[in-house]
């Protein structure tokens, strides 16, 4: 007996959708990693070490 869903599942197969999702995820990953890195470059190293 196979599993059946009570609703239709539509899985996009076109490369444009996959490409768009890939670009959006890459941009989000770059943004979320660049913001803390930019903050870290603005701090003096000795000030950061003294506060620990």
C-alpha positions in Angstrom: 0.0 0.0 0.0 1.6 3.3 -1.1 1.5 6.5 0.7 -0.8 9.1 -0.7 -1.2 12.7 0.4 -4.6 14.3 0.7 -3.3 17.3 -1.3 -1.3 17.7 -4.4 2.5 18.4 -4.0 4.0 20.5 -6.8 7.8 20.2 -7.0 9.3 22.7 -9.3 11.6 21.1 -11.9 12.6 24.0 -14.0 16.2 25.2 -13.8 15.2 28.9 -13.5 13.6 28.2 -10.1 16.6 26.3 -8.8 18.9 29.0 -10.1 16.8 31.7 -8.5 16.8 29.9 -5.1 20.5 29.3 -5.3 21.2 33.0 -6.0 18.9 34.1 -3.1 20.5 31.7 -0.7 24.0 32.7 -1.7 23.2 36.4 -1.2 21.7 35.8 2.2 24.7 33.7 3.2 27.1 36.4 2.0 25.2 39.2 3.8 24.9 37.3 7.1 28.6 36.5 7.1 29.9 39.9 5.9 28.1 42.0 8.5 29.9 40.5 11.6 33.2 40.5 9.6 32.9 44.2 8.9 32.2 44.9 12.5 35.2 42.9 13.6 37.5 44.8 11.3 36.5 48.2 12.9 37.6 47.2 16.4 41.2 47.8 17.6 42.8 44.4 18.4 44.2 45.5 21.7 40.8 47.0 22.9 39.2 43.7 22.1 41.8 41.7 23.9 41.6 44.0 27.0 37.9 43.5 27.3 38.2 39.7 27.7 
